[in-house]
Amino acid sequence: MLLVFGLAAVSRTVSEGTFHCPQCGGDRAFRRRAGRRWFSMFFVPLVPLWRLGESVECRTCRGRFPLAALRTPTAERMSETLAAGMRAAVALVLRAGDPADPLARARAIDTVAGYGEPEYDGSAVNADLALRRTFLEQEIIRAGAYLSVEAKEWFLAQAARIGLADGPLGEGERQELHAIADLLGMSRAYALGVIVTTEGASR
């Protein structure tokens, strides 16, 4: 009787989800695959041997990538993080000035809506104003991790325009803007340049 035996690689799906595919360049469904070498007979895996590691497989392009690919945020996750960061900045700037000023609040609502939250309104502003400072700071830090240098500049300028909506910046608002810039990873000199330029453009 002829015996046909050898080694076979078998993969199984251990989890599924959505990730940013480095090959497709967009948010795609993925399968997380774990491989293992088996001793086989008649092409049937019989005895499990050593593990081959795990990989991420894109369900669209079928490309396979290391698990590190899952660390890249999806476009949806990035959008949510940036909106949350701007909401936090809005709350800190409003607290440093007059949180009840209608012009500043209107500017704040328009700014957050521009970051992807069109349903943001006065009630949401009030809810954010009641949040702990440490929580708000962490939201800004998370947002800053996704921003380029130019995007950080724009982010800070948007926060400054909220403080300027009801008139010149007060000392408290100015200090808060520098604190936000620090959370974003901007130098004090760079932040000062952005704030002064924004002030000049608002006159």
N, CA and C of each residue as an Amber inpcrd file, in Angstrom:
protein
   609
   0.8670000  -1.1970000   0.0000000   0.0000000   0.0000000   0.0000000
   0.8940000   1.2350000   0.0000000   0.5830000   2.1540000  -0.8750000
   1.3640000   3.3920000  -0.9820000   0.8900000   4.3960000   0.0530000
   1.8160000   4.8620000   0.8890000   1.4930000   5.8820000   1.8940000
   2.0110000   7.2320000   1.4160000   1.1550000   8.2070000   1.4230000
   1.5370000   9.5650000   1.0440000   1.4660000  10.4280000   2.2910000
   2.6140000  10.8550000   2.7480000   2.6290000  11.7010000   3.9410000
   3.5810000  12.8740000   3.7170000   3.4390000  13.8710000   4.5810000
   4.2790000  15.0670000   4.4620000   3.8640000  16.1090000   5.4710000
   4.1920000  17.3530000   5.1600000   3.8690000  18.4750000   6.0250000
   2.9040000  19.4070000   5.3020000   1.9560000  19.9400000   6.0390000
   0.9720000  20.8660000   5.4580000   0.8230000  22.0800000   6.3610000
   0.6430000  23.2300000   5.7450000   0.3890000  24.4590000   6.4960000
  -1.1060000  24.7300000   6.4780000  -1.6820000  24.9030000   7.6500000
  -3.1220000  25.1360000   7.7730000  -3.3480000  26.4360000   8.5470000
  -4.2040000  27.2880000   8.0210000  -4.5330000  28.5550000   8.6840000
  -5.9900000  28.5550000   9.1010000  -6.2570000  29.2300000  10.2120000
  -7.6470000  29.3870000  10.6670000  -7.8800000  30.8380000  11.0540000
  -9.1290000  31.2540000  10.9480000  -9.5020000  32.6240000  11.3080000
  -9.7400000  32.7110000  12.8120000  -9.0390000  33.6310000  13.4740000
  -9.2000000  33.7890000  14.9240000 -10.0250000  35.0290000  15.2790000
 -10.1170000  35.9810000  14.3660000 -10.9590000  37.1580000  14.6100000
 -11.1820000  37.8920000  13.2980000 -12.1830000  38.7590000  13.2990000
 -12.4950000  39.5770000  12.1250000 -12.7970000  40.9930000  12.5730000
 -12.7200000  41.9270000  11.6320000 -13.0150000  43.3130000  11.9680000
 -12.7620000  44.2170000  10.7790000 -12.5180000  45.4900000  11.0690000
 -12.2360000  46.4860000  10.0390000 -10.8820000  47.1200000  10.3340000
 -10.0770000  47.2960000   9.2980000  -8.7800000  47.9440000   9.4610000
  -8.4850000  48.8150000   8.2530000  -7.3960000  49.5810000   8.3430000
  -6.9820000  50.4030000   7.2100000  -5.9760000  49.5880000   6.4060000
  -6.3850000  49.1190000   5.2450000  -5.5380000  48.2520000   4.4450000
  -4.4090000  49.0620000   3.7980000  -3.1400000  48.7000000   4.0460000
  -2.0290000  49.4390000   3.4450000  -1.9200000  49.2550000   1.9410000
  -2.5630000  48.2250000   1.4050000  -2.5130000  47.9820000  -0.0390000
  -3.6900000  48.6380000  -0.7550000  -4.8930000  48.4990000  -0.2060000
  -6.0850000  49.1420000  -0.7900000  -6.0780000  50.6570000  -0.5360000
  -5.5240000  51.0440000   0.6180000  -5.5130000  52.4570000   0.9740000
  -6.8250000  52.9470000   1.5440000  -7.6250000  52.0650000   2.1150000
  -8.9040000  52.4710000   2.6940000  -9.3280000  51.5310000   3.7960000
 -10.4550000  51.8210000   4.4220000 -10.9930000  50.9560000   5.4720000
 -11.5930000  49.7050000   4.8220000 -11.1420000  48.5460000   5.2770000
 -11.5870000  47.2870000   4.6890000 -11.8370000  46.2500000   5.7830000
 -12.6490000  45.2530000   5.4690000 -12.8500000  44.1220000   6.3810000
 -11.5920000  43.2590000   6.3530000 -11.2620000  42.6700000   7.5080000
 -10.0900000  41.8090000   7.5670000 -10.4030000  40.5250000   8.3120000
  -9.5430000  39.5340000   8.0810000  -9.5310000  38.3000000   8.8630000
  -8.1500000  38.1750000   9.4950000  -8.1210000  37.9130000  10.7920000
  -6.8520000  37.6460000  11.4690000  -6.6320000  36.1360000  11.4230000
  -5.5530000  35.7120000  10.7770000  -5.3190000  34.2950000  10.5100000
  -4.1340000  33.7810000  11.3270000  -4.2940000  32.6190000  11.9130000
  -3.2200000  31.9440000  12.6460000  -2.8490000  30.6710000  11.8930000
  -1.5670000  30.4810000  11.6140000  -1.1230000  29.3250000  10.8530000
  -0.4050000  28.3020000  11.7240000  -0.4320000  27.0540000  11.2680000
   0.2570000  25.9920000  11.9880000   0.6820000  24.9100000  10.9920000
   1.8580000  24.3390000  11.2580000   2.3330000  23.2390000  10.4230000
   1.8080000  21.9170000  10.9990000   1.3320000  21.0410000  10.1050000
   0.7760000  19.7460000  10.5200000   1.4920000  18.6210000   9.7730000
   1.5710000  17.4770000  10.4440000   1.9710000  16.2510000   9.7640000
   0.7100000  15.7000000   9.0930000   0.8300000  15.3860000   7.8180000
  -0.3620000  14.9360000   7.0790000  -0.1290000  13.5770000   6.4360000
  -1.2210000  12.8920000   6.2450000  -1.1950000  11.6180000   5.5340000
  -2.3510000  11.6060000   4.5460000  -2.0240000  11.2610000   3.3220000
  -3.0180000  11.3340000   2.2480000  -3.6210000  12.7520000   2.1690000
  -2.7310000  13.7390000   2.4080000  -3.0890000  15.1560000   2.3190000
  -4.0800000  15.6040000   3.3980000  -4.2660000  14.7730000   4.4090000
  -5.1590000  15.1110000   5.5210000  -4.3110000  15.4550000   6.7420000
  -4.4290000  16.6830000   7.3000000  -3.6550000  17.0400000   8.4960000
  -4.0560000  16.1520000   9.6690000  -3.0390000  15.5370000  10.3040000
  -3.3270000  14.6220000  11.4010000  -2.7180000  15.0600000  12.7250000
  -1.4580000  15.4700000  12.7000000  -0.7420000  15.7840000  13.9420000
  -0.2720000  17.2340000  13.8950000  -0.7450000  18.0690000  14.8350000
  -0.2800000  19.4650000  14.8540000   1.1840000  19.5330000  15.2870000
   1.9650000  20.3640000  14.6050000   3.3800000  20.5230000  14.9280000
   3.6440000  21.9400000  15.4320000   4.3970000  22.7410000  14.7480000
   4.7460000  24.0740000  15.2640000   3.8530000  25.1670000  14.6690000
   3.7560000  26.2440000  15.4350000   2.9510000  27.3860000  15.0050000
   3.7330000  28.2260000  13.9980000   3.0110000  28.8100000  13.0560000
   3.6280000  29.6250000  12.0050000   3.4220000  31.1210000  12.2030000
   2.7270000  31.5010000  13.2780000   2.4750000  32.9160000  13.5090000
   1.1330000  33.3630000  12.9670000   0.8740000  34.6600000  13.1130000
  -0.4070000  35.2190000  12.6880000  -0.1990000  36.3220000  11.6580000
  -1.2210000  36.5480000  10.8710000  -1.1920000  37.6130000   9.8710000
  -2.5910000  38.1910000   9.7260000  -2.6640000  39.3170000   9.0480000
  -3.9430000  39.9820000   8.7790000  -4.2100000  39.8940000   7.2870000
  -5.3680000  39.4010000   6.9250000  -5.7240000  39.2550000   5.5100000
  -6.8580000  40.2020000   5.1560000  -6.6440000  41.0410000   4.1610000
  -7.6890000  41.9480000   3.6770000  -8.7270000  41.1510000   2.8980000
  -9.9940000  41.3330000   3.2250000 -11.0440000  40.5790000   2.5310000
 -11.2880000  41.1150000   1.1240000 -10.7620000  42.3030000   0.8170000
 -10.9810000  42.8880000  -0.5090000  -9.8690000  42.5270000  -1.4870000
  -8.6250000  42.8730000  -1.1320000  -7.5160000  42.6300000  -2.0600000
  -6.7950000  41.3130000  -1.7980000  -7.1210000  40.6420000  -0.6730000
  -6.5170000  39.3680000  -0.2790000  -5.0450000  39.5130000   0.1190000
  -4.5840000  40.7530000   0.2790000  -3.2170000  40.9590000   0.7350000
  -3.0560000  40.4970000   2.1760000  -1.8470000  40.0300000   2.5240000
  -1.5640000  39.5810000   3.8820000  -0.4930000  40.4780000   4.4840000
  -0.7120000  40.8570000   5.7420000   0.1610000  41.8210000   6.3900000
   0.4510000  41.3820000   7.8190000   1.5470000  41.8930000   8.3990000
   1.8220000  41.5870000   9.8120000   0.7690000  42.2150000  10.7150000
   0.6800000  41.7290000  11.9530000  -0.3250000  42.2300000  12.8950000
  -0.1820000  43.7180000  13.1580000   1.0070000  44.2750000  12.9210000
   1.2230000  45.7150000  13.1370000   0.2800000  46.5550000  12.2860000
  -0.2380000  45.9940000  11.1980000  -1.1670000  46.7340000  10.3360000
  -2.4320000  47.1360000  11.0860000  -2.7880000  46.4010000  12.1240000
  -3.9990000  46.7130000  12.8850000  -3.8290000  47.9570000  13.7550000
  -2.5790000  48.4140000  13.9390000  -2.3450000  49.5970000  14.7670000
  -2.6620000  50.8960000  14.0360000  -2.7050000  50.8360000  12.7060000
  -3.0560000  52.0290000  11.9420000  -4.5500000  52.2970000  12.0920000
  -4.9270000  53.5040000  12.5340000  -6.3560000  53.7600000  12.7650000
  -7.1520000  53.8000000  11.4660000  -8.3800000  53.3420000  11.5300000
  -9.2650000  53.4600000  10.3770000  -9.6450000  54.9290000  10.2000000
 -10.1160000  55.2710000   9.0150000 -10.5340000  56.6480000   8.7500000
 -11.6650000  57.0500000   9.6940000 -12.5560000  56.1080000   9.9750000
 -13.6740000  56.3930000  10.8760000 -13.1740000  56.6840000  12.2840000
 -12.2300000  55.8520000  12.7520000 -11.6780000  56.0500000  14.0940000
 -10.9230000  57.3650000  14.1880000 -10.1680000  57.7050000  13.1460000
  -9.4190000  58.9520000  13.1580000 -10.3610000  60.1490000  13.1960000
 -11.4390000  60.0820000  12.4090000 -12.4130000  61.1650000  12.3870000
 -13.0460000  61.3580000  13.7680000 -13.3910000  60.2520000  14.4180000
 -13.9880000  60.3230000  15.7540000 -13.0100000  60.9270000  16.7640000
 -11.7430000  60.5500000  16.6660000 -10.7350000  61.0330000  17.6010000
 -10.4840000  62.5200000  17.4220000 -10.4190000  62.9810000  16.1720000
 -10.1860000  64.4000000  15.9200000 -11.3720000  65.2450000  16.3830000
 -12.5880000  64.7440000  16.1570000 -13.7710000  65.4730000  16.6190000
 -13.7940000  65.5550000  18.1360000 -13.4500000  64.4470000  18.8120000
 -13.4200000  64.4430000  20.2780000 -12.3530000  65.4030000  20.7990000
 -11.2200000  65.4590000  20.1060000 -10.1630000  66.3810000  20.5080000
 -10.5830000  67.8280000  20.3810000 -11.2870000  68.1400000  19.2910000
 -11.7420000  69.5180000  19.1200000 -12.8170000  69.8690000  20.1380000
 -13.6850000  68.9320000  20.4560000 -14.6900000  69.1790000  21.4960000
 -14.0180000  69.5060000  22.8200000 -12.9400000  68.7850000  23.1180000
 -12.2160000  69.0320000  24.3580000 -11.5760000  70.4130000  24.3470000
 -10.9690000  70.7790000  23.2230000 -10.3540000  72.1040000  23.1150000
 -11.3950000  73.2080000  23.2560000 -12.5530000  72.9960000  22.6400000
 -13.6550000  73.9520000  22.7430000 -14.0350000  74.1720000  24.2130000
 -14.1780000  73.0890000  24.9420000 -14.5800000  73.1940000  26.3450000
 -13.5430000  73.9620000  27.1600000 -12.2720000  73.6970000  26.9260000
 -11.2170000  74.3790000  27.6820000 -11.1540000  75.8670000  27.3540000
 -11.2890000  76.2110000  26.0780000 -11.2480000  77.6280000  25.6840000
 -12.4640000  78.3750000  26.2120000 -13.6390000  77.7640000  26.1210000
 -14.8470000  78.4250000  26.6300000 -14.7640000  78.6270000  28.1430000
 -14.2540000  77.6440000  28.8510000 -14.0950000  77.7830000  30.3040000
 -13.1840000  78.9480000  30.6590000 -12.1430000  79.1350000  29.8520000
 -11.1690000  80.1890000  30.1490000 -11.7280000  81.5780000  29.8730000
 -12.7990000  81.6480000  29.0750000 -13.4220000  82.9350000  28.7850000
 -14.7900000  83.0220000  29.4300000 -15.7900000  83.3160000  28.5940000
 -17.1690000  83.3840000  29.0710000 -17.9580000  82.2500000  28.4260000
 -18.1820000  81.1530000  29.1490000 -18.8570000  79.9870000  28.5690000
 -20.2750000  80.2740000  28.0810000 -20.8810000  81.3510000  28.5740000
 -22.2560000  81.6550000  28.2010000 -22.3450000  82.6010000  27.0140000
 -21.2280000  83.1480000  26.5560000 -21.2730000  84.1190000  25.4590000
 -21.8260000  83.4590000  24.1920000 -22.8920000  84.0200000  23.6130000
 -23.5330000  83.3760000  22.4530000 -22.6460000  83.3260000  21.2150000
 -21.7880000  84.3480000  21.0190000 -20.9230000  84.3640000  19.8420000
 -19.8570000  83.2650000  19.9380000 -19.2620000  83.1340000  21.1150000
 -18.2380000  82.0990000  21.3150000 -18.8560000  80.7070000  21.1960000
 -20.0390000  80.5230000  21.7480000 -20.6980000  79.2140000  21.6690000
 -21.0820000  78.8760000  20.2270000 -21.5590000  79.8700000  19.4790000
 -21.9240000  79.6380000  18.0850000 -20.6940000  79.2440000  17.2720000
 -19.5810000  79.9330000  17.5270000 -18.3450000  79.5970000  16.8300000
 -17.8890000  78.1860000  17.2020000 -18.0370000  77.8420000  18.4820000
 -17.6470000  76.5090000  18.9550000 -18.4650000  75.4250000  18.2630000
 -19.7610000  75.6330000  18.1600000 -20.6360000  74.6440000  17.5220000
 -20.2790000  74.4770000  16.0490000 -20.0150000  75.5820000  15.3490000
 -19.6380000  75.5140000  13.9380000 -18.3020000  74.7890000  13.7540000
 -17.3810000  75.0280000  14.6730000 -16.0500000  74.4140000  14.5700000
 -16.1270000  72.9060000  14.7460000 -16.8340000  72.4590000  15.7690000
 -16.9540000  71.0140000  16.0110000 -17.7210000  70.3410000  14.8740000
 -18.7440000  71.0130000  14.3570000 -19.4880000  70.4630000  13.2160000
 -18.5540000  70.2620000  12.0270000 -17.6200000  71.1950000  11.8390000
 -16.6530000  71.0790000  10.7560000 -15.6870000  69.9290000  10.9340000
 -15.5680000  69.4170000  12.1530000 -14.7100000  68.2730000  12.4260000
 -15.4980000  66.9560000  12.3940000 -16.7090000  67.0120000  11.8550000
 -17.4370000  65.7610000  11.6270000 -18.5470000  65.4420000  12.5940000
 -19.0010000  66.4220000  13.3850000 -20.1210000  66.1780000  14.3020000
 -21.2140000  67.2160000  14.0590000 -21.9870000  67.0610000  12.9610000
 -23.0110000  68.0520000  12.6180000 -24.1280000  68.1530000  13.6520000
 -24.2910000  67.1300000  14.5160000 -25.3580000  67.1590000  15.5200000
 -24.9310000  67.8830000  16.7960000 -23.6950000  68.3350000  16.8520000
 -23.1930000  69.0340000  18.0420000 -23.9900000  70.3210000  18.2500000
 -24.4940000  70.5130000  19.4810000 -25.3360000  71.6810000  19.7530000
 -25.0550000  72.2370000  21.1500000 -25.9150000  73.1860000  21.5700000
 -25.7240000  73.8350000  22.8530000 -25.7390000  72.8740000  24.0310000
 -26.5730000  71.8590000  23.9720000 -26.6260000  70.8700000  25.0570000
 -25.3170000  70.0910000  25.1450000 -24.7500000  69.7680000  23.9830000
 -23.4730000  69.0580000  23.9580000 -22.3620000  69.9440000  24.5030000
 -22.4200000  71.2360000  24.2080000 -21.4420000  72.1810000  24.7590000
 -21.4950000  72.1520000  26.2820000 -22.7050000  72.2330000  26.8230000
 -22.8690000  72.2370000  28.2830000 -22.3460000  70.9400000  28.9050000
 -22.5950000  69.8300000  28.2330000 -22.1190000  68.5360000  28.7400000
 -20.5900000  68.4890000  28.7550000 -19.9730000  69.0120000  27.7070000
 -18.5090000  69.0020000  27.6350000 -17.8910000  69.9400000  28.6720000
 -18.5520000  71.0500000  28.9310000 -18.0370000  72.0010000  29.9260000
 -17.9830000  71.3820000  31.3210000 -18.7940000  70.3630000  31.5630000
 -18.8490000  69.7320000  32.8820000 -17.8270000  68.6040000  33.0460000
 -17.0990000  68.2730000  31.9730000 -16.1510000  67.1690000  32.0400000
 -14.8770000  67.5530000  32.7960000 -14.2120000  66.5500000  33.3670000
 -12.9680000  66.7890000  34.1030000 -11.8640000  67.2470000  33.1450000
 -11.0060000  68.1080000  33.6510000  -9.9170000  68.6310000  32.8300000
  -8.9980000  67.5110000  32.3420000  -8.6840000  66.5690000  33.2120000
  -7.7720000  65.5000000  32.8250000  -8.3300000  64.6910000  31.6500000
  -9.6400000  64.4800000  31.6460000 -10.2670000  63.7590000  30.5330000
 -10.1360000  64.5640000  29.2430000 -10.4100000  65.8680000  29.3150000
 -10.3270000  66.7250000  28.1340000  -8.9000000  66.7690000  27.5980000
  -7.9420000  66.8320000  28.4870000  -6.5400000  66.8670000  28.0580000
  -6.1570000  65.5890000  27.3240000  -6.6120000  64.4480000  27.8100000
  -6.2960000  63.1810000  27.1610000  -6.8980000  63.1040000  25.7580000
  -8.0760000  63.6660000  25.5790000  -8.7100000  63.6760000  24.2510000
  -7.8710000  64.4940000  23.2640000  -7.3180000  65.6090000  23.7230000
  -6.4880000  66.4470000  22.8550000  -5.1840000  65.7300000  22.5200000
  -4.5850000  65.0720000  23.5010000  -3.3530000  64.3210000  23.2580000
  -3.5910000  63.2370000  22.2060000  -4.7020000  62.5180000  22.3200000
  -5.0140000  61.4580000  21.3520000  -5.1910000  62.0360000  19.9500000
  -5.8660000  63.1680000  19.8660000  -6.0600000  63.7990000  18.5590000
  -4.7240000  64.2440000  17.9740000  -3.8770000  64.8160000  18.8150000
  -2.5840000  65.3020000  18.3510000  -1.7080000  64.2110000  17.7670000
  -1.8830000  62.9880000  18.2360000  -1.0800000  61.8710000  17.7360000
  -1.3520000  61.5860000  16.2600000  -2.5100000  62.0040000  15.7550000
  -2.8720000  61.7460000  14.3670000  -2.6250000  62.9480000  13.4470000
  -2.2450000  64.0780000  14.0090000  -2.1590000  65.3070000  13.2270000
  -0.7530000  65.5930000  12.7340000  -0.6550000  66.0590000  11.5030000
   0.6180000  66.5380000  10.9750000   0.8950000  67.9150000  11.5830000
   2.0670000  68.4400000  11.3370000   2.4250000  69.7660000  11.8610000
   1.4330000  70.8190000  11.3860000   1.1100000  70.7790000  10.0940000
   0.1730000  71.7620000   9.5340000  -1.2200000  71.6020000  10.1170000
  -1.6330000  70.3620000  10.3460000  -2.9610000  70.1230000  10.9190000
  -3.0360000  70.5860000  12.3650000  -1.9460000  70.4640000  13.1080000
  -1.9110000  70.9730000  14.4770000  -2.0550000  72.4880000  14.4830000
  -1.4090000  73.1320000  13.5320000  -1.5130000  74.5930000  13.4090000
  -2.9610000  75.0070000  13.1580000  -3.6220000  74.2890000  12.2540000
  -5.0240000  74.5890000  11.9410000  -5.9100000  74.3430000  13.1550000
  -5.6660000  73.2420000  13.8480000  -6.4290000  72.8890000  15.0440000
  -6.3300000  74.0150000  16.0810000  -5.1120000  74.4790000  16.3520000
  -4.9110000  75.5390000  17.3450000  -5.5540000  76.8500000  16.8860000
  -5.4470000  77.1530000  15.5940000  -6.0560000  78.3760000  15.0720000
  -7.5730000  78.3410000  15.2240000  -8.1690000  77.1780000  15.0090000
  -9.6060000  77.0460000  15.1870000 -10.0040000  77.2880000  16.6440000
  -9.2060000  76.7550000  17.5650000  -9.4750000  76.9770000  18.9870000
  -9.3340000  78.4480000  19.3360000  -8.3400000  79.1040000  18.7510000
  -8.1270000  80.5320000  19.0090000  -9.3010000  81.3760000  18.4950000
  -9.8630000  81.0000000  17.3600000 -10.9950000  81.7530000  16.8000000
 -12.2150000  81.6910000  17.7160000 -12.3340000  80.5980000  18.4620000
 -13.4410000  80.5070000  19.4220000 -13.2500000  81.5420000  20.5250000
 -12.0210000  81.6580000  21.0260000 -11.7430000  82.6560000  22.0470000
 -11.8940000  84.0720000  21.5370000 -11.6500000  84.2760000  20.2510000
 -11.7200000  85.6140000  19.6480000 -13.1320000  85.9960000  19.2160000
 -14.0520000  85.0390000  19.2580000 -15.4060000  85.2930000  18.7460000
 -16.0970000  86.4220000  19.4920000 -15.8060000  86.5640000  20.7960000
 -16.4770000  87.6020000  21.5790000 -15.5580000  88.7790000  21.8920000
 -14.4530000  88.9070000  21.1610000 -13.5380000  90.0200000  21.3810000
 -12.1040000  89.5510000  21.5520000 -11.1930000  90.4710000  21.9060000
  -9.7800000  90.0920000  22.0720000  -9.6030000  88.9880000  23.1140000
  -8.5530000  88.2130000  22.9420000  -8.2650000  87.1370000  23.8830000
  -7.9150000  87.6790000  25.2590000  -8.5020000  87.0980000  26.2880000
  -8.1210000  87.4250000  27.6480000  -6.8830000  86.6330000  28.0290000
  -6.2810000  86.9850000  29.1340000  -5.0690000  86.3000000  29.5660000
  -5.3390000  84.8080000  29.8330000  -6.4960000  84.5100000  30.4170000
  -6.8420000  83.1170000  30.6830000  -6.9980000  82.3220000  29.4030000
  -7.6210000  82.9140000  28.3960000  -7.7880000  82.2350000  27.1080000
  -6.4430000  82.0170000  26.4330000  -5.5870000  83.0120000  26.5330000
  -4.2620000  82.8980000  25.9170000  -3.4630000  81.7510000  26.5580000
  -3.5070000  81.6820000  27.8770000  -2.8000000  80.6160000  28.5850000
  -3.3750000  79.2400000  28.2310000  -4.6810000  79.1920000  28.0760000
  -5.3190000  77.9190000  27.7310000  -4.9190000  77.4680000  26.3340000
  -4.8160000  78.4000000  25.4190000  -4.3960000  78.0580000  24.0640000
  -2.9680000  77.5150000  24.0540000  -2.1050000  78.0850000  24.8680000
  -0.7380000  77.5660000  24.9640000  -0.7450000  76.1730000  25.5860000
  -1.6410000  75.9450000  26.5360000  -1.7440000  74.6210000  27.1510000
  -2.2140000  73.5890000  26.1220000  -3.1700000  73.9780000  25.2810000
  -3.6560000  73.0830000  24.2220000  -2.5320000  72.7730000  23.2410000
  -1.7640000  73.8130000  22.8720000  -0.6440000  73.6130000  21.9570000
   0.3730000  72.6360000  22.5450000   0.6230000  72.7550000  23.8340000
   1.5600000  71.8410000  24.4960000   1.0490000  70.4020000  24.4390000
  -0.2490000  70.2190000  24.6370000  -0.8390000  68.8820000  24.5530000
  -0.7370000  68.3010000  23.1420000  -0.7610000  69.1800000  22.1470000
  -0.6440000  68.7500000  20.7560000   0.8020000  68.4440000  20.3710000
   1.7420000  68.8540000  21.2420000   3.1590000  68.6350000  20.9440000
   3.8040000  69.7800000  20.1990000   3.2250000  70.9800000  20.2870000
   3.7760000  72.1640000  19.6280000   4.6640000  72.9390000  20.6080000
   5.7260000  73.5530000  20.0880000   6.5780000  74.3760000  20.9360000
   5.8530000  75.6690000  21.2900000   6.2840000  76.3020000  22.3580000
   5.6280000  77.5380000  22.7860000   5.8000000  78.6480000  21.7550000
   6.9830000  78.7130000  21.1420000   7.2360000  79.7520000  20.1400000
   6.3510000  79.5400000  18.9060000   6.2160000  78.2860000  18.4950000
   5.3820000  77.9920000  17.3280000   3.9270000  78.3170000  17.6320000
   3.4760000  77.9310000  18.8170000   2.0980000  78.2090000  19.2210000
   1.8420000  79.7100000  19.2620000   2.8010000  80.4640000  19.7830000
   2.6430000  81.9260000  19.8600000   2.4680000  82.5070000  18.4670000
   3.2500000  82.0120000  17.5000000   3.1290000  82.5090000  16.1330000
   1.7510000  82.2390000  15.5590000   1.2050000  81.0530000  15.8180000
  -0.1260000  80.7090000  15.3110000  -1.1830000  81.6030000  15.9560000
  -1.0810000  81.7920000  17.2650000  -2.0740000  82.5990000  17.9880000
  -2.0340000  84.0490000  17.5140000  -0.8310000  84.6180000  17.3820000
  -0.6970000  86.0190000  16.9630000  -1.2090000  86.1800000  15.5270000
  -0.8950000  85.2410000  14.6580000  -1.3810000  85.3160000  13.2750000
  -2.9110000  85.2360000  13.2300000  -3.4940000  84.3880000  14.0380000
  -4.9430000  84.2580000  14.0790000  -5.5870000  85.5340000  14.6090000
  -4.9750000  86.1190000  15.6200000  -5.4750000  87.4010000  16.1610000
  -5.4500000  88.4690000  15.0780000  -4.3520000  88.5410000  14.3470000
  -4.2330000  89.5580000  13.2970000  -5.2790000  89.3790000  12.2070000
  -5.5630000  88.1420000  11.8580000  -6.5430000  87.8820000  10.8170000
  -7.9700000  88.1820000  11.2590000  -8.2080000  88.2080000  12.5670000
  -9.5630000  88.4410000  13.0720000  -9.8980000  89.9270000  13.1890000
  -8.9140000  90.7620000  13.0840000  -9.1740000  92.2050000  13.2380000
  -9.8090000  92.7990000  12.0040000
